[in-house]
Amino acid sequence: MARPIKKGIDYYSIDVDFLRDIKIRKIMRSCGIATGSILLSLLGNIYRDEGYYAVWDSDMCFLVADEVGTKESAVDELVKRATEVGFFDNGMFEKYHILTSHGIQARYEQAARQKKNHHIEPKFSLLRVSSVGNRVTNTDNSVSNVESTQSILNDTKGNNSKSDNTKPKVTDDQLRERFNLGFWLTYPKKQGFDKAFDEFKIAIDNGFSPDDIETGAKKYAEYCKIKKRTEQYTKNPDNWIAEHRWTDTLDMLPDTPRQGQKTTTKETLPDWAQTGAIPTATRTELTPEQQAKINARIARLQQNGKTEQEATS
């Protein structure tokens, strides 16, 4: 009897910034320190068995909980949270009760392209245009700043008289070079290169213009600078591309203080207060109560001046 064809893959890549991904940090905030172990167990089951998805049921919940050494309720809660934040695709989870995502399927296709008879079930596919063979085809836009890649893409534009077999192909290396010299060089947050490149390829596969994406990245970088966004509050590049954020309309004006927000001003010590000498005209008009208040104020200002001088000395 012939051996059954193995569907899964033996290994998969994981980003060095895995635990810094905003989706994972949201899950960790809700589900605790076991998040990383549970997610790695889930991904292992997905890639090992079907390769690009796993059916979520009570058996899978038990196996993961047993493997990690935690409660099944904790695993179930984490899966729900993971679908809420988009780590797993919520649509596929609701409709088919499976765990999968854009990134999982893209990595599976890349890792399994040398396997025979590997494919993604159409009803489960989140990759609307296949990238099997590590090539990108039928784009209507240029995909490289490098002259060679630019010319290849220009040759494919509007050339409907040629058959698909004679059209020049854009290689993965050419597309990566365009991504590296264009989008990645411009984007304000350098995190998750491979994941961002996968999303870039998917966007190009789906007919979006790399020029529009790069222009949007430059504008977003300027926006972050104007708004003084730290890296913590800058979107991860893969999420930015996946959500088509280059189409956003951005407010490029600097932030102004919100209504009710207090502004602090430093109270300076008048020249006459340095020696405690009050002008004669002013002194003759003061009542004893007013004089006492002024003396107290002078003492306070002089004490504050001493404190600041000691702090800077």
C-alpha positions in Angstrom: 0.0 0.0 0.0 1.4 3.4 -1.0 2.4 5.8 1.8 -0.1 8.7 2.2 1.2 12.0 0.9 2.3 14.3 3.8 0.4 17.5 3.7 2.4 19.5 6.3 5.9 20.9 6.3 8.9 20.0 8.5 9.8 23.5 9.5 8.7 27.1 9.2 10.3 30.5 9.7 9.6 32.8 12.6 10.5 36.5 12.9 13.0 37.5 15.6 10.5 40.2 16.6 7.7 37.6 17.1 7.0 38.7 20.7 7.1 42.4 19.8 4.3 42.1 17.2 1.4 44.3 18.3 -1.1 41.5 17.8 0.8 39.2 20.0 1.4 41.9 22.6 -2.4 42.5 22.7 -2.9 38.7 23.2 -0.3 38.6 26.0 -1.9 41.6 27.7 -5.2 39.6 27.9 -4.0 36.1 28.3 -0.7 36.2 30.2 2.8 34.9 29.9 1.8 31.5 28.5 0.8 33.3 25.3 4.0 32.6 23.5 4.1 28.9 24.3 0.4 28.4 23.3 0.8 30.3 20.0 3.9 28.3 19.1 2.1 25.1 19.8 -0.8 26.1 17.7 1.4 27.1 14.8 3.3 23.8 15.1 0.1 21.9 14.8 -1.0 24.0 11.8 2.2 23.6 9.8 2.8 20.0 10.8 -0.6 18.5 9.9 -2.5 20.3 7.1 0.3 22.8 6.5 -1.8 26.0 6.3 -4.7 25.6 8.7 -6.0 23.5 11.7 -9.5 22.6 12.6 -10.4 24.2 16.0 -12.2 21.7 18.2 -12.2 20.3 21.7 -9.5 17.7 20.7 -7.1 20.4 19.4 -7.8 22.4 22.5 -6.9 19.5 24.7 -3.7 18.6 22.7 -2.4 22.1 22.9 -3.2 22.5 26.6 -1.6 19.2 27.4 1.5 20.1 25.3 2.0 23.4 27.0 0.9 22.3 30.5 -2.0 24.7 31.0 -5.8 24.6 31.3 -8.0 24.0 28.2 -10.0 27.1 29.2 -6.9 29.2 28.9 -6.1 27.9 25.4 -9.7 28.4 24.3 -9.7 32.0 25.6 -6.4 32.8 23.8 -7.7 31.5 20.5 -10.8 33.7 20.8 -8.5 36.7 21.5 -6.2 35.8 18.7 -9.0 35.9 16.2 -10.3 39.2 17.6 -6.9 41.0 17.0 -6.3 39.3 13.6 -3.5 36.9 14.4 -5.9 34.2 13.0 -8.4 35.2 10.3 -11.7 35.8 12.0 -13.8 35.1 8.9 -12.4 31.6 8.5 -12.8 31.0 12.2 -16.4 32.0 12.2 -17.3 30.2 8.9 -15.3 27.0 9.0 -14.0 26.9 12.5 -10.4 26.7 11.4 -7.2 28.6 12.4 -5.3 30.2 9.5 -4.2 33.6 8.2 -2.7 35.4 5.3 0.8 35.1 6.7 0.5 31.4 7.5 -0.7 30.5 4.0 2.0 32.7 2.3 4.7 31.0 4.4 3.2 27.6 3.6 3.3 28.2 -0.1 6.8 29.4 0.0 8.1 26.4 2.1 6.0 23.8 0.2 6.6 24.9 -3.4 8.9 22.0 -4.0 6.4 19.4 -2.7 4.3 17.5 -5.2 0.5 18.1 -5.3 0.6 20.8 -2.6 -2.3 23.3 -2.8 -4.6 25.4 -0.7 -8.2 24.5 -0.7 -9.9 27.3 -2.7 -12.6 27.9 0.0 -9.9 28.3 2.6 -7.6 30.4 0.5 -6.8 34.0 1.6 -4.2 34.4 -1.2 -6.4 35.7 -4.0 -3.6 35.5 -6.5 -1.3 32.6 -6.3 2.4 33.2 -5.7 3.5 29.5 -6.4 6.8 29.4 -8.1 8.0 32.4 -6.2 7.0 34.7 -9.1 4.6 37.6 -9.5 2.7 37.9 -12.7 0.1 40.0 -14.6 0.7 43.3 -12.6 -0.2 46.5 -14.3 2.5 48.6 -12.5 6.2 48.8 -12.4 7.8 46.8 -9.6 11.4 48.0 -9.4 13.5 51.1 -9.2 16.3 49.2 -10.9 16.3 49.7 -14.7 16.3 46.0 -15.6 13.2 45.3 -13.4 11.5 48.5 -14.6 12.0 47.5 -18.3 10.6 44.0 -17.7 7.4 45.4 -16.1 7.1 48.1 -18.8 7.1 45.3 -21.4 4.2 43.6 -19.7 2.0 46.7 -19.7 -0.8 46.7 -22.2 0.8 43.8 -24.1 -2.3 41.7 -24.4 -1.3 40.3 -27.8 1.3 38.1 -26.2 0.4 34.8 -24.6 1.0 34.3 -20.9 3.9 32.0 -21.7 5.8 34.8 -23.6 5.3 37.6 -21.1 8.4 38.5 -19.1 8.3 37.4 -15.4 9.2 39.5 -12.4 11.4 37.4 -10.2 11.2 37.3 -6.4 14.7 38.8 -6.2 13.7 41.8 -8.4 10.6 42.4 -6.4 12.6 42.2 -3.1 15.1 44.7 -4.5 12.3 47.1 -5.3 10.8 46.6 -1.8 14.2 47.1 -0.1 15.2 50.2 -2.0 11.8 51.7 -2.0 9.3 50.9 0.7 11.7 49.6 3.4 14.2 52.4 3.0 11.4 54.9 3.6 9.1 53.3 6.2 9.6 54.8 9.7 9.7 51.5 11.6 12.2 48.7 10.7 10.5 45.6 12.1 9.5 42.3 10.5 11.2 42.6 7.1 10.0 39.1 5.8 6.4 39.6 7.0 6.3 43.0 5.4 7.7 41.7 2.2 5.1 38.9 2.0 2.3 41.5 2.4 4.0 43.7 -0.2 4.0 40.8 -2.7 0.4 40.0 -1.9 -0.6 43.7 -2.6 1.3 43.7 -5.9 -0.3 40.3 -6.8 -3.7 41.9 -6.2 -2.9 44.8 -8.6 -1.9 47.6 -6.3 0.8 50.0 -7.5 4.2 49.8 -5.7 4.6 53.5 -6.5 1.4 54.3 -4.5 2.6 52.1 -1.6 6.0 53.8 -1.5 4.4 57.3 -1.8 2.1 56.4 1.1 5.0 55.1 3.2 6.9 58.4 2.7 3.8 60.4 3.7 3.3 58.2 6.8 6.9 58.7 7.8 6.4 62.5 7.5 3.2 62.2 9.5 4.9 60.3 12.3 7.6 63.0 12.4 5.1 65.8 12.6 3.0 64.1 15.2 6.2 63.0 17.1 5.2 59.4 17.0 7.6 57.0 18.8 8.3 53.6 17.4 5.9 52.1 20.0 3.0 54.0 18.4 4.0 53.5 14.8 2.2 50.7 12.9 4.2 47.6 12.1 5.0 47.6 8.3 3.3 44.3 7.6 0.1 45.5 9.2 0.3 48.8 7.5 0.5 47.1 4.1 -2.1 44.4 4.8 -4.6 47.1 5.9 -3.9 49.2 2.7 -3.0 52.2 4.9 -1.4 54.1 2.0 -4.9 55.0 1.0 -5.4 56.8 4.4 -6.0 60.6 4.5 -3.6 61.9 7.1 -3.8 65.1 9.1 -0.4 66.6 8.5 -0.8 69.5 11.0 1.1 69.4 14.3 -0.9 68.5 17.3 -2.2 71.4 19.4 -2.9 71.3 23.2 -6.3 69.7 23.9 -9.0 71.9 25.5 -8.5 72.0 29.3 -4.9 70.9 29.0 -2.7 73.0 31.4 0.5 74.7 30.2 3.2 75.3 32.7 5.0 78.6 33.0 8.0 79.3 35.2 7.6 82.1 37.7 10.6 84.4 37.5 12.1 86.4 40.4 11.9 90.2 39.8 15.1 92.2 40.1 13.9 94.1 43.1 13.2 90.8 44.9 16.8 89.7 44.7 17.7 92.1 47.5 14.3 92.3 49.1 14.2 96.1 48.4 10.7 97.2 47.6 10.4 100.5 45.8 9.7 103.4 48.1 6.6 104.5 46.3 5.1 101.0 46.5 6.1 100.5 50.2 4.3 103.7 51.4 1.0 102.5 49.8 1.0 99.0 51.4 -1.0 98.0 54.4 0.7 95.8 57.0 -1.3 92.8 55.6 -0.1 93.5 52.1 3.4 93.9 53.3 3.3 90.5 55.0 2.0 88.8 51.9 4.8 90.4 49.7 7.4 89.4 52.2 6.2 85.8 52.2 6.2 85.8 48.4 9.7 87.1 48.3 10.9 84.5 50.7 9.2 81.8 48.6 10.7 83.0 45.3 14.2 83.3 46.9 13.9 79.8 48.2 12.9 78.5 44.8 15.8 80.3 43.2 18.2 78.7 45.6 16.8 75.2 44.9 17.2 75.6 41.2 20.7 76.9 41.5 21.7 74.0 43.7 20.2 71.5 41.3 22.2 72.9 38.3 25.5 73.4 40.2 
